[in-house]
Amino acid sequence: MTLTKAQLTDWIHKQVDLPKTKSAVVVESLLEIIKETLENGEDVLISGFGKFCAKKKRKRRGRNPQIGGNIMLGERRVVIFKCSRRLRDRVNGEEQVLARDKPRKKLRIA
């Protein structure tokens, strides 16, 4: 199953007790910050989660599958995600969940 923006918004709404509209603004704002940072060529490091990097790809020879001919693909930038060791261990069920990492009860924001 894929986690969507709508599901993230609902989760924030329930866990942090924010109205859905404000939860949606939080999700959109976070994603916009990440996008702008990557556009500027900077990395985004989220401790305990991972690192987003914009990597340059040089031009290369490719193949057009419709006509079978060779073409040159131009330079471009791609986004790479490198997960943290902590996340990788957790996904693989190898990490013991520490008390500070356990999900907390609803948070109240004044």
Secondary structure, 3 states (H helix, E strand, C coil): CCCCHHHHHHHHHHHHCCCHHHHHHHHHHHHHHHHHHHHCCCCEEECCCEEEEEEEECCEEEECCCCCCEEEECCEEEEEEEECHHHHHHHCCCCCCCHHHCCCCCCCCC
